[in-house]
Amino acid sequence: MPTGPSLNDDHAAETLLTEEAALVPAAGEELRVVPLVEVDALVAQGEPLLSLRAAPDIRLVAPMAARVAAIELNPGRRLIQMLLFREDSGDRHTFTVADAEGDATALRALMQAAGLWRLFRSRPFGHMPAPADLPAAIFVMATDSRPDAPDPMTALSGREDALSRGLAALNLLAEGAVFLCEASGVALNLDNSARVRRITCGSLHPQGLAGIQIHHHAPAEIDARVWDIHAEDVADLGDLLASGLLPETRLVTVTGSAMRAPRLLRCQPGADLRGLCHGHVQPGPYQVLAGSVLDGRPAHWLGHRDRQASIVTPGSGKRRRHWFSAALTRAARPLPIIPTAALAQSFGGDIPAAALMRALSSGDQEAAARLGALSLLEEDLALVDYVTSSEPSLAAQLRGLLNAIEKRRPRHEPRIVGSRNGSPSPFDLGDAAGADVALVWRARCRRCSGAGADHFRSVASDLHAGARSQPSFAGALTALAVAMLAPEDLSIVQLVLGISFGSVMAELVFGGWGRNVLNPATVTLAFLGFGFVTAPWPELPLPLAWAAIPAALLGAFFGVMPARVIAGAVIVIGGAHLVGVPVEPALPAIAVVLVLLVADPVASASTKLGGWLNGAFFGALIILFTLGWQTAASVQLAVSAALLTSLAAPLLDEAAIALWLAQRRRRHG
């Protein structure tokens, strides 16, 4: 990922107020507003400029002392932008803060009048909270793991008293706890007035995002909304309560592959992004993004929650592929999602990644909600999209699913602000959906586009689609497994029949590799063994078992083989060998089958516990067949165990997910 040069830990921040700034909606947000000032009016920093039509108490304020240059509205008074020109001789607006520190109603009124209410983000759905909403919890983010994000500790340095005052005030708004999320190894010095639950977050992305922490500690539900806000904004609230004045700047980084050197700035909200990078960009074309290189979007102005600007060269965020591979891929169906270690890590480590992605891809609202989708927003899946290069992106599928859930909820209150990506934004959405998680088997059999049943219409169309599918090493591994393990003395017709049956029934009818339930080589070998029982199975030499060891280690190290499956099988089979079970003659076949067939990342279990159970189940079948099927050849014994293990993998995943959900219910209620 080309992010350009990074900031040094001791990089000093400089203050820069751009000559122009603007109030604009967030990406996908619709704001119906009433202007409170006229064009060409002189306004003070912090002065209310716009109010929401459906909630007049919620205001948008001036980010700097300025002259109003333009107010651009769409029909229905939908805000496009309010443009401001900076005035050096301007004043600062003073708010009345009496009783706000001790009274929830007064605090709400102050935050709404001062423009701070819009800095809250309510989950699920990611909207601004309604004026009278009561959150089940509030998460204050004093950490940010996005690439080149400004360190919140730098922004909070010397402002601990203001942060403590703001945190104490937030306790008036929340029905539940206020969580303060801090980076590991760093702790803020807060006084006793800040009654918060402190959480230490990992340093790897996306562990420093609000959605991941909300999912872990206080999952959002439709009838239990959870808010998040940046710690610097809470410190701004503390300063507002102390002085009646809004701070003038926020800490922002300007980085990217097109920058000569990164910048750490204190600028006004809504700043002109081109003004922030002017004179510091390398020659040539570039693109300005508000946000990080992972989740940024082309923009002219710094958004009300943005703390990063990324200046990138065109196409620098795209992976380069060979022209032949690109041509084949463009002719293929949507790329499949392969469960790997990188995929699980890109979800933060605790979410059943493959199960959630299948629920999103198939549009299974109930399953996605139960697996944690209501706590997530698009930014939380930005790393997943980068890792998988999924098309359409998982972030877009998440937004579509959230919009669909939101639309179907009963509405008991009128809308007061618009929504993201065109869906309505009611503020009372009824009770939470309570349907059970869909069976993992059903989810695994669906195509990523959600039209999996279409793949069963004709074998001919599936074979044609398979010929167009994206290139991968799956076909080579299938050919290798069949060449090594297939029964001997078969004619070419018998081999073609078995390979065709295995490829079609185990892979192509499900939409190709990445969407299949069974490994095609496993089905091919089982078909050949059961269909031509007189053909002898091969005897594998011992050196093949030794060769399988580095293959398994390399595959597990690079995350392309499920390490838990391999470890579970090794533990069970190794334990059986130690207690005297005669598995030693079959070890070469067991090792090769384990690496080539059982450890397939697509056909094996995709959850953490399911992986351990998958490997242990294979080992248990090996022991059972060794003791009770003594006439079977070693390869026949191992292939039969692999087939039954693959068939059981979805059920093991389902058991693991059910246990995970039960633990979440006990932990969160």
C-alpha positions as CSV (number, residue, x, y, z in Angstrom):
1,M,0.0,0.0,0.0
2,P,1.8,3.2,-1.2
3,T,1.3,5.7,1.7
4,G,4.3,7.8,1.1
5,P,6.7,9.0,3.8
6,S,5.5,8.8,7.3
7,L,5.7,11.3,10.2
8,N,8.4,11.0,12.8
9,D,7.3,10.5,16.4
10,D,8.8,13.9,17.3
11,H,7.3,15.8,14.3
12,A,6.1,19.2,15.5
13,A,2.6,20.5,14.5
14,E,2.2,23.8,12.8
15,T,-0.9,26.0,12.7
16,L,-2.4,26.7,9.3
17,L,-5.8,28.3,8.7
18,T,-6.7,28.1,5.1
19,E,-8.2,31.2,3.4
20,E,-11.4,29.3,2.5
21,A,-13.5,26.8,4.4
22,A,-16.9,25.2,4.0
23,L,-19.7,23.5,5.8
24,V,-20.6,20.4,3.7
25,P,-22.6,17.1,4.3
26,A,-20.6,14.0,5.1
27,A,-20.3,11.4,2.4
28,G,-23.7,9.9,1.7
29,E,-25.4,12.3,4.2
30,E,-28.4,14.5,3.4
31,L,-28.9,17.7,5.4
32,R,-32.0,19.8,5.0
33,V,-31.1,23.2,6.6
34,V,-32.4,26.6,7.3
35,P,-29.8,29.4,6.8
36,L,-29.4,31.7,9.9
37,V,-27.3,34.3,8.1
38,E,-27.2,36.0,4.7
39,V,-24.6,35.8,2.0
40,D,-21.9,38.5,2.6
41,A,-22.5,38.5,6.3
42,L,-19.6,38.7,8.7
43,V,-19.7,35.9,11.2
44,A,-17.7,35.1,14.3
45,Q,-15.8,31.8,14.9
46,G,-18.3,29.4,16.4
47,E,-21.4,31.4,15.4
48,P,-24.4,29.2,14.3
49,L,-24.9,29.5,10.6
50,L,-27.4,26.8,9.7
51,S,-30.1,24.8,11.6
52,L,-31.7,21.6,10.6
53,R,-35.3,22.0,9.3
54,A,-36.7,19.1,11.3
55,A,-34.6,19.8,14.5
56,P,-34.0,23.6,14.7
57,D,-32.0,23.2,17.9
58,I,-29.2,21.4,16.1
59,R,-26.9,23.9,14.5
60,L,-23.9,24.0,12.2
61,V,-21.4,26.7,13.3
62,A,-18.7,28.8,11.6
63,P,-15.3,27.0,11.8
64,M,-13.5,30.4,11.7
65,A,-14.2,34.1,11.7
66,A,-15.3,34.7,8.1
67,R,-17.5,36.3,5.5
68,V,-20.2,34.1,4.0
69,A,-19.3,33.8,0.3
70,A,-22.1,31.5,-0.9
71,I,-24.9,29.2,0.3
72,E,-25.6,26.4,-2.2
73,L,-28.8,24.4,-1.7
74,N,-30.5,21.7,-3.7
75,P,-34.3,21.6,-3.9
76,G,-35.8,20.9,-0.5
77,R,-33.1,23.0,1.1
78,R,-30.6,20.1,0.9
79,L,-27.2,21.5,1.7
80,I,-24.5,21.3,-1.0
81,Q,-22.1,23.7,0.7
82,M,-21.8,27.0,2.6
83,L,-18.6,28.7,1.5
84,L,-16.7,31.0,3.9
85,F,-13.8,33.4,3.3
86,R,-11.5,34.0,6.3
87,E,-11.5,37.4,8.0
88,D,-8.4,38.1,10.2
89,S,-10.2,40.7,12.2
90,G,-13.1,38.4,13.2
91,D,-14.4,37.7,16.6
92,R,-15.2,34.4,18.5
93,H,-18.8,33.6,19.5
94,T,-19.4,33.0,23.2
95,F,-21.9,30.4,24.4
96,T,-23.9,30.4,27.6
97,V,-22.7,27.3,29.6
98,A,-24.6,27.8,32.9
99,D,-25.7,24.5,34.4
100,A,-24.4,22.5,31.4
101,E,-21.9,20.5,33.5
102,G,-24.6,19.2,35.9
103,D,-27.8,19.1,33.9
104,A,-28.3,16.7,30.9
105,T,-30.9,18.9,29.3
106,A,-28.7,21.9,29.4
107,L,-25.7,19.9,28.1
108,R,-27.7,18.6,25.2
109,A,-28.9,22.1,24.3
110,L,-25.3,23.5,24.5
111,M,-23.8,20.7,22.3
112,Q,-26.6,21.1,19.7
113,A,-26.2,24.9,19.6
114,A,-22.4,24.7,19.4
115,G,-22.3,22.2,16.5
116,L,-20.8,19.5,18.7
117,W,-23.8,17.2,18.5
118,R,-23.0,16.4,14.9
119,L,-19.7,14.9,16.0
120,F,-21.5,12.0,17.6
121,R,-22.1,9.0,15.3
122,S,-24.8,6.6,16.2
123,R,-24.6,2.9,15.5
124,P,-26.3,1.0,13.9
125,F,-26.5,2.9,10.5
126,G,-23.9,5.7,11.3
127,H,-26.2,8.7,11.5
128,M,-26.2,11.7,13.8
129,P,-28.2,11.0,16.9
130,A,-31.7,12.4,17.3
131,P,-31.9,15.3,19.8
132,A,-33.5,13.2,22.5
133,D,-31.7,9.9,21.9
134,L,-30.3,8.1,24.9
135,P,-27.3,5.9,24.0
136,A,-26.7,2.5,25.5
137,A,-23.0,3.4,25.6
138,I,-20.6,6.1,24.3
139,F,-17.1,5.2,23.0
140,V,-14.5,8.0,23.1
141,M,-11.6,7.2,20.7
142,A,-8.2,8.2,22.0
143,T,-6.6,5.9,19.5
144,D,-6.6,5.6,15.7
145,S,-4.9,2.8,13.8
146,R,-5.5,4.1,10.3
147,P,-2.3,4.5,8.1
148,D,-0.6,7.8,9.0
149,A,-3.5,9.0,11.2
150,P,-2.5,11.7,13.7
151,D,-1.8,10.4,17.2
152,P,-4.7,11.4,19.4
153,M,-2.2,11.6,22.3
154,T,-0.5,14.5,20.5
155,A,-3.8,16.3,20.1
156,L,-4.6,15.7,23.8
157,S,-1.2,16.7,25.2
158,G,-1.7,19.4,27.8
159,R,-5.5,19.1,27.6
160,E,-6.1,16.3,30.2
161,D,-8.2,18.6,32.4
162,A,-10.4,19.5,29.4
163,L,-10.8,15.8,28.5
164,S,-11.7,14.9,32.0
165,R,-14.3,17.6,32.1
166,G,-15.8,16.5,28.8
167,L,-15.8,12.8,29.8
168,A,-17.6,13.7,33.1
169,A,-20.2,15.6,31.1
170,L,-20.8,12.7,28.7
171,N,-21.9,10.5,31.6
172,L,-25.0,12.8,31.8
173,L,-26.0,11.7,28.3
174,A,-25.5,7.9,28.4
175,E,-27.8,5.3,29.9
176,G,-24.8,2.9,30.1
177,A,-21.1,3.3,30.4
178,V,-18.7,5.7,28.7
179,F,-15.7,3.9,27.3
180,L,-12.3,5.5,26.7
181,C,-10.3,3.6,24.1
182,E,-6.5,4.1,24.4
183,A,-3.6,2.7,22.5
184,S,-1.5,0.0,24.3
185,G,1.4,1.3,26.3
186,V,-0.1,4.8,26.6
187,A,-2.4,6.1,29.3
188,L,-3.9,9.5,29.8
189,N,-3.6,11.2,33.2
190,L,-7.2,11.9,34.1
191,D,-8.7,13.1,37.3
192,N,-11.4,11.2,39.3
193,S,-14.3,13.3,37.8
194,A,-14.0,11.3,34.5
195,R,-16.0,8.2,35.3
196,V,-15.1,6.0,32.4
197,R,-14.3,2.4,31.6
198,R,-10.8,2.4,30.0
199,I,-10.1,0.0,27.2
200,T,-6.6,-0.8,25.8
201,C,-6.7,-1.3,22.0
202,G,-4.1,-3.1,19.8
203,S,-1.9,-1.1,17.6
204,L,-2.6,-3.1,14.4
205,H,-5.3,-1.8,12.1
206,P,-8.4,-2.1,12.4
207,Q,-8.1,-2.6,16.2
208,G,-8.0,1.2,16.7
209,L,-11.4,1.8,15.0
210,A,-14.6,2.5,16.9
211,G,-16.6,-0.2,15.2
212,I,-14.2,-3.0,16.2
213,Q,-14.2,-1.9,19.9
214,I,-18.0,-1.5,19.9
215,H,-18.3,-5.0,18.5
216,H,-16.1,-6.4,21.3
217,H,-17.4,-4.5,24.3
218,A,-20.9,-3.2,23.7
219,P,-22.5,-4.4,20.5
220,A,-24.9,-2.0,18.9
221,E,-28.6,-3.1,18.4
222,I,-31.5,-1.4,16.8
223,D,-33.0,-0.7,20.2
224,A,-29.7,-0.2,21.9
225,R,-27.8,2.5,20.0
226,V,-24.1,3.1,20.7
227,W,-22.4,6.4,19.9
228,D,-18.7,7.1,19.2
229,I,-16.8,10.4,19.2
230,H,-13.1,11.4,18.9
231,A,-11.3,12.2,22.2
232,E,-10.2,15.6,20.8
233,D,-13.8,16.5,20.3
234,V,-14.5,15.6,23.9
235,A,-11.6,17.8,25.0
236,D,-13.2,20.6,22.9
237,L,-16.4,20.0,24.9
238,G,-14.4,20.4,28.1
239,D,-12.9,23.7,26.9
240,L,-16.4,24.9,25.8
241,L,-17.8,24.1,29.3
242,A,-14.9,26.0,31.0
243,S,-14.8,29.1,28.8
244,G,-17.9,29.2,26.6
245,L,-15.6,29.3,23.5
246,L,-15.1,26.6,20.9
247,P,-11.5,25.7,20.1
248,E,-10.4,27.0,16.7
249,T,-8.3,24.1,15.4
250,R,-8.0,20.3,15.3
251,L,-4.9,18.1,14.6
252,V,-4.7,16.8,11.1
253,T,-2.1,14.9,9.0
254,V,-1.5,15.5,5.3
255,T,0.3,12.5,3.9
256,G,0.4,10.4,0.7
257,S,2.5,9.2,-2.1
258,A,2.3,12.6,-3.9
259,M,3.6,14.6,-0.9
260,R,7.3,15.7,-0.8
261,A,7.1,15.3,3.0
262,P,4.2,14.6,5.4
263,R,2.7,17.5,7.4
264,L,1.2,17.6,10.9
265,L,-1.1,20.6,11.1
266,R,-3.6,22.3,13.3
267,C,-6.3,23.7,11.1
268,Q,-9.9,24.7,11.2
269,P,-12.7,22.2,10.6
270,G,-13.9,22.3,7.0
271,A,-10.5,23.5,5.8
272,D,-9.6,23.7,2.1
273,L,-7.6,20.5,1.5
274,R,-5.7,22.0,-1.5
275,G,-4.6,24.8,0.8
276,L,-3.3,22.3,3.3
277,C,-1.0,20.6,0.7
278,H,-0.2,23.7,-1.5
279,G,3.5,23.9,-2.1
280,H,4.3,20.5,-0.7
281,V,3.2,18.3,-3.6
282,Q,5.5,16.6,-6.0
283,P,5.3,17.6,-9.7
284,G,2.7,15.8,-11.7
285,P,-1.0,14.8,-11.4
286,Y,-2.4,14.0,-7.9
287,Q,-5.7,13.3,-6.2
288,V,-6.8,14.8,-2.9
289,L,-8.6,12.4,-0.5
290,A,-10.3,13.3,2.7
291,G,-9.4,10.4,5.0
292,S,-6.7,7.7,4.8
293,V,-5.5,5.9,1.7
294,L,-7.8,3.0,2.8
295,D,-11.1,4.7,3.3
296,G,-10.5,8.2,1.9
297,R,-12.8,9.8,-0.7
298,P,-12.2,12.5,-3.2
299,A,-13.1,15.8,-1.6
300,H,-12.4,19.5,-1.6
301,W,-13.1,20.2,2.1
302,L,-12.1,18.6,5.3
303,G,-15.2,16.8,6.7
304,H,-16.5,17.5,10.1
305,R,-15.1,14.2,11.4
306,D,-12.0,14.0,9.2
307,R,-8.5,14.2,10.7
308,Q,-6.5,13.1,7.7
309,A,-5.9,14.2,4.1
310,S,-4.2,11.8,1.7
311,I,-2.6,13.3,-1.4
312,V,-2.0,10.4,-3.8
313,T,-0.8,9.9,-7.4
314,P,-3.6,8.5,-9.7
315,G,-3.8,4.8,-9.4
316,S,-1.3,4.4,-6.6
317,G,-3.9,2.6,-4.4
318,K,-4.6,-0.1,-7.0
319,R,-2.8,-3.3,-7.3
320,R,-1.0,-3.9,-10.5
321,R,-1.7,-7.1,-12.3
322,H,-0.3,-8.7,-15.5
323,W,-2.3,-7.8,-18.5
324,F,-3.2,-11.5,-19.2
325,S,-4.5,-12.0,-15.7
326,A,-6.4,-8.8,-15.8
327,A,-8.0,-9.8,-19.1
328,L,-9.1,-13.1,-17.7
329,T,-10.4,-11.6,-14.6
330,R,-12.5,-9.0,-16.5
331,A,-14.2,-11.9,-18.3
332,A,-14.9,-13.7,-15.1
333,R,-17.7,-13.7,-12.5
334,P,-17.2,-11.7,-9.3
335,L,-14.1,-12.7,-7.5
336,P,-14.6,-15.2,-4.7
337,I,-13.6,-14.5,-1.1
338,I,-11.1,-17.1,0.2
339,P,-10.8,-17.5,4.0
340,T,-7.2,-16.8,4.9
341,A,-5.3,-15.7,8.0
342,A,-5.1,-12.2,6.5
343,L,-8.8,-12.0,6.1
344,A,-9.4,-12.9,9.8
345,Q,-6.9,-10.3,10.9
346,S,-8.4,-7.6,8.7
347,F,-11.6,-8.0,10.8
348,G,-9.8,-7.4,14.0
349,G,-9.5,-11.1,15.0
350,D,-12.7,-11.8,16.9
351,I,-15.5,-11.6,14.2
352,P,-16.3,-14.8,12.3
353,A,-14.9,-13.2,9.1
354,A,-16.0,-15.8,6.5
355,A,-19.4,-16.3,7.9
356,L,-20.1,-12.5,8.1
357,M,-18.8,-11.9,4.6
358,R,-21.0,-14.7,3.2
359,A,-24.0,-13.2,5.0
360,L,-23.2,-9.8,3.5
361,S,-22.7,-11.2,0.0
362,S,-25.9,-13.2,0.1
363,G,-28.0,-10.4,1.7
364,D,-28.8,-12.4,4.8
365,Q,-29.9,-9.6,7.1
366,E,-30.6,-11.7,10.2
367,A,-27.3,-13.6,10.0
368,A,-25.3,-10.5,9.4
369,A,-27.0,-8.7,12.3
370,R,-26.4,-11.5,14.7
371,L,-22.7,-11.8,13.6
372,G,-22.0,-8.1,14.4
373,A,-22.8,-6.1,11.3
374,L,-24.9,-3.6,13.3
375,S,-21.8,-2.4,15.1
376,L,-19.8,-1.8,11.9
377,L,-19.6,0.9,9.2
378,E,-17.9,1.2,5.9
379,E,-14.6,2.4,7.4
380,D,-14.4,-0.8,9.5
381,L,-14.3,-2.9,6.3
382,A,-11.8,-0.8,4.3
383,L,-8.9,-3.0,5.2
384,V,-11.0,-6.1,4.3
385,D,-11.6,-4.6,0.8
386,Y,-7.9,-3.9,0.4
387,V,-6.9,-7.4,1.4
388,T,-9.6,-9.2,-0.7
389,S,-10.0,-6.8,-3.6
390,S,-13.6,-7.8,-3.5
391,E,-16.0,-6.7,-6.2
392,P,-18.4,-5.3,-5.3
393,S,-16.7,-4.0,-2.2
394,L,-17.7,-5.5,1.2
395,A,-18.1,-1.9,2.5
396,A,-20.7,-1.2,-0.2
397,Q,-22.4,-4.5,0.6
398,L,-22.5,-3.6,4.3
399,R,-24.0,-0.2,3.5
400,G,-26.6,-1.8,1.3
401,L,-27.5,-4.3,4.0
402,L,-27.8,-1.6,6.7
403,N,-30.0,0.5,4.4
404,A,-32.2,-2.5,3.8
405,I,-32.5,-3.2,7.6
406,E,-33.2,0.4,8.3
407,K,-36.0,0.7,5.6
408,R,-37.9,-2.2,7.0
409,R,-38.1,-0.9,10.5
410,P,-41.4,0.7,11.7
411,R,-41.1,4.5,12.0
412,H,-42.6,6.1,15.0
413,E,-40.9,9.5,14.8
414,P,-40.4,11.9,11.8
415,R,-37.0,12.1,10.1
416,I,-34.9,15.1,11.1
417,V,-31.9,14.5,9.0
418,G,-31.2,12.7,5.8
419,S,-29.4,9.5,5.5
420,R,-26.4,7.8,4.0
421,N,-26.5,6.7,0.4
422,G,-30.2,7.6,-0.1
423,S,-31.9,5.5,2.6
424,P,-34.3,7.2,5.0
425,S,-33.0,8.0,8.5
426,P,-35.7,7.5,11.1
427,F,-34.7,7.9,14.7
428,D,-37.0,5.2,16.2
429,L,-36.5,2.0,14.3
430,G,-38.5,-0.4,16.5
431,D,-37.3,-3.7,18.1
432,A,-34.2,-5.6,17.0
433,A,-34.6,-8.4,14.6
434,G,-34.4,-11.7,16.4
435,A,-34.2,-14.4,13.8
436,D,-31.7,-17.2,14.1
437,V,-28.4,-17.2,12.2
438,A,-28.8,-18.9,8.8
439,L,-27.1,-22.2,8.5
440,V,-23.5,-21.9,7.4
441,W,-24.1,-24.6,4.9
442,R,-26.7,-22.5,3.1
443,A,-24.4,-19.5,3.2
444,R,-21.5,-21.4,1.9
445,C,-23.5,-22.7,-1.0
446,R,-24.6,-19.2,-2.2
447,R,-22.8,-17.3,-4.8
448,C,-21.3,-14.0,-3.6
449,S,-23.8,-12.1,-5.8
450,G,-26.7,-13.7,-3.8
451,A,-28.0,-15.7,-6.8
452,G,-26.5,-19.1,-6.0
453,A,-29.5,-21.1,-7.1
454,D,-28.9,-20.0,-10.7
455,H,-25.7,-22.1,-10.8
456,F,-27.7,-25.3,-10.7
457,R,-29.7,-24.7,-13.8
458,S,-27.5,-26.6,-16.2
459,V,-24.2,-28.3,-16.1
460,A,-23.3,-27.0,-19.5
461,S,-23.6,-23.4,-18.5
462,D,-21.6,-24.1,-15.3
463,L,-18.8,-25.7,-17.4
464,H,-18.8,-22.6,-19.7
465,A,-18.7,-20.3,-16.7
466,G,-15.9,-22.3,-15.2
467,A,-13.9,-21.9,-18.3
468,R,-14.2,-18.1,-18.0
469,S,-13.4,-18.0,-14.2
470,Q,-10.4,-16.2,-12.9
471,P,-7.1,-18.1,-12.9
472,S,-5.8,-19.6,-9.7
473,F,-3.6,-22.4,-8.4
474,A,-6.6,-24.4,-7.3
475,G,-6.7,-26.3,-10.6
476,A,-3.0,-27.1,-10.3
477,L,-3.4,-28.4,-6.7
478,T,-6.4,-30.6,-7.8
479,A,-4.3,-32.0,-10.7
480,L,-1.4,-32.7,-8.3
481,A,-3.6,-34.4,-5.8
482,V,-5.3,-36.6,-8.4
483,A,-1.9,-37.5,-10.0
484,M,-0.4,-38.5,-6.7
485,L,-3.4,-40.2,-5.0
486,A,-5.7,-41.6,-7.8
487,P,-6.1,-45.4,-8.0
488,E,-3.7,-47.0,-10.4
489,D,-4.4,-48.9,-13.7
490,L,-7.3,-46.6,-14.7
491,S,-8.0,-45.9,-18.3
492,I,-8.0,-42.4,-19.7
493,V,-11.8,-42.6,-20.0
494,Q,-12.2,-43.5,-16.4
495,L,-9.9,-40.7,-15.3
496,V,-11.7,-38.1,-17.4
497,L,-15.1,-39.3,-16.0
498,G,-13.9,-39.1,-12.4
499,I,-12.2,-35.7,-12.9
500,S,-15.3,-34.3,-14.7
501,F,-17.6,-35.5,-12.0
502,G,-15.4,-34.1,-9.2
503,S,-14.9,-30.7,-10.8
504,V,-18.5,-30.2,-11.8
505,M,-20.2,-31.5,-8.6
506,A,-17.8,-30.2,-6.1
507,E,-16.9,-26.9,-7.6
508,L,-18.5,-25.6,-10.8
509,V,-22.1,-26.1,-9.7
510,F,-21.4,-23.8,-6.8
511,G,-19.9,-21.1,-9.0
512,G,-16.2,-22.0,-9.1
513,W,-13.4,-22.1,-6.7
514,G,-13.9,-20.0,-3.7
515,R,-17.7,-20.7,-3.6
516,N,-17.5,-24.5,-3.3
517,V,-18.3,-26.6,-0.3
518,L,-16.1,-29.6,-1.1
519,N,-12.6,-29.9,-2.5
520,P,-12.9,-31.1,-6.1
521,A,-9.9,-33.4,-5.8
522,T,-11.5,-35.1,-2.7
523,V,-14.7,-35.8,-4.6
524,T,-12.8,-36.9,-7.7
525,L,-10.7,-39.4,-5.7
526,A,-13.7,-40.7,-3.7
527,F,-15.6,-41.2,-6.9
528,L,-12.8,-43.1,-8.6
529,G,-12.3,-45.2,-5.5
530,F,-15.9,-46.1,-5.0
531,G,-16.7,-46.4,-8.7
532,F,-13.8,-48.6,-9.7
533,V,-13.2,-50.7,-6.7
534,T,-10.9,-53.2,-8.4
535,A,-8.3,-50.5,-9.2
536,P,-5.5,-50.6,-6.6
537,W,-4.6,-47.6,-4.6
538,P,-1.1,-46.3,-4.8
539,E,1.5,-46.8,-2.0
540,L,3.2,-43.5,-1.1
541,P,6.8,-43.6,-0.1
542,L,7.9,-42.2,3.2
543,P,9.9,-39.2,1.7
544,L,6.5,-37.7,0.6
545,A,5.5,-37.4,4.3
546,W,8.7,-35.5,5.0
547,A,8.0,-33.2,2.0
548,A,4.5,-32.5,3.3
549,I,6.0,-31.0,6.5
550,P,7.7,-27.9,5.0
551,A,4.6,-27.5,2.7
552,A,2.3,-27.3,5.8
553,L,4.7,-25.0,7.7
554,L,5.0,-22.6,4.7
555,G,1.3,-22.6,4.0
556,A,0.4,-21.9,7.7
557,F,3.1,-19.2,8.0
558,F,1.9,-17.3,5.0
559,G,-1.8,-17.8,6.0
560,V,-2.9,-19.7,2.9
561,M,-3.5,-22.9,4.8
562,P,-5.6,-23.0,8.0
563,A,-3.0,-23.6,10.7
564,R,-5.6,-24.7,13.2
565,V,-6.8,-27.5,11.0
566,I,-3.3,-28.8,10.6
567,A,-2.5,-28.5,14.3
568,G,-5.7,-30.1,15.3
569,A,-5.1,-33.1,13.1
570,V,-1.4,-33.4,14.2
571,I,-2.3,-33.3,17.9
572,V,-5.0,-36.1,17.6
573,I,-3.0,-38.3,15.3
574,G,0.3,-37.7,17.2
575,G,-1.5,-38.5,20.5
576,A,-2.9,-41.7,19.0
577,H,0.5,-42.8,17.8
578,L,1.9,-42.2,21.3
579,V,-0.7,-44.5,22.9
580,G,-0.1,-47.3,20.4
581,V,-2.6,-46.9,17.6
582,P,-0.9,-48.3,14.5
583,V,-1.1,-45.2,12.3
584,E,2.5,-45.2,11.3
585,P,2.1,-47.2,8.0
586,A,-0.4,-44.7,6.8
587,L,1.5,-41.6,7.8
588,P,2.7,-40.7,4.2
589,A,-0.8,-40.8,2.8
590,I,-2.2,-39.0,5.9
591,A,0.4,-36.2,5.5
592,V,-0.2,-35.7,1.8
593,V,-4.0,-35.8,2.1
594,L,-3.9,-33.4,5.1
595,V,-1.9,-30.8,3.2
596,L,-3.5,-31.1,-0.3
597,L,-7.1,-31.9,0.6
598,V,-8.1,-31.3,4.2
599,A,-6.2,-28.0,4.6
600,D,-8.0,-26.4,1.6
601,P,-8.9,-22.9,2.9
602,V,-12.2,-23.0,1.0
603,A,-13.5,-26.4,1.9
604,S,-12.3,-26.5,5.5
605,A,-13.9,-24.8,8.5
606,S,-13.4,-21.0,8.5
607,T,-14.0,-20.2,12.2
608,K,-11.3,-20.4,14.9
609,L,-12.9,-23.2,16.9
610,G,-14.3,-24.8,13.8
611,G,-10.7,-25.1,12.5
612,W,-9.5,-26.9,15.6
613,L,-12.6,-29.2,15.4
614,N,-12.1,-29.8,11.7
615,G,-8.5,-31.0,12.2
616,A,-9.4,-33.1,15.2
617,F,-12.3,-34.7,13.4
618,F,-10.0,-35.7,10.5
619,G,-7.6,-37.2,13.1
620,A,-10.4,-39.1,14.8
621,L,-11.7,-40.5,11.6
622,I,-8.1,-41.7,10.7
623,I,-8.0,-43.5,14.1
624,L,-11.4,-45.0,13.6
625,F,-10.6,-46.3,10.1
626,T,-7.2,-47.6,11.2
627,L,-8.8,-49.6,13.9
628,G,-12.0,-50.7,12.2
629,W,-11.2,-50.8,8.4
630,Q,-8.1,-52.8,8.3
631,T,-8.6,-54.0,4.7
632,A,-8.4,-50.4,3.3
633,A,-5.3,-49.1,1.7
634,S,-3.6,-46.1,3.3
635,V,-4.6,-43.6,0.6
636,Q,-8.2,-44.9,0.5
637,L,-8.4,-44.6,4.3
638,A,-7.1,-41.0,4.2
639,V,-9.2,-39.9,1.3
640,S,-12.4,-41.3,2.9
641,A,-11.6,-39.4,6.1
642,A,-11.0,-36.2,4.1
643,L,-14.3,-36.5,2.3
644,L,-16.3,-37.0,5.6
645,T,-14.3,-34.1,7.2
646,S,-15.2,-31.7,4.3
647,L,-18.9,-32.7,4.6
648,A,-18.7,-32.0,8.4
649,A,-16.9,-28.6,8.1
650,P,-20.1,-26.5,7.7
651,L,-21.7,-28.1,10.7
652,L,-18.5,-27.6,12.8
653,D,-18.6,-23.9,11.7
654,E,-22.2,-23.7,12.7
655,A,-21.4,-25.2,16.1
656,A,-18.5,-22.7,16.6
657,I,-20.7,-19.7,15.6
658,A,-23.5,-20.9,17.9
659,L,-21.1,-21.1,20.8
660,W,-19.6,-17.7,19.9
661,L,-23.1,-16.2,19.9
662,A,-23.9,-17.8,23.3
663,Q,-20.7,-16.3,24.8
664,R,-21.6,-12.9,23.4
665,R,-25.1,-13.1,24.9
666,R,-23.6,-14.0,28.3
667,R,-21.1,-11.2,28.1
668,H,-23.3,-8.5,26.8
669,G,-26.8,-9.6,27.8
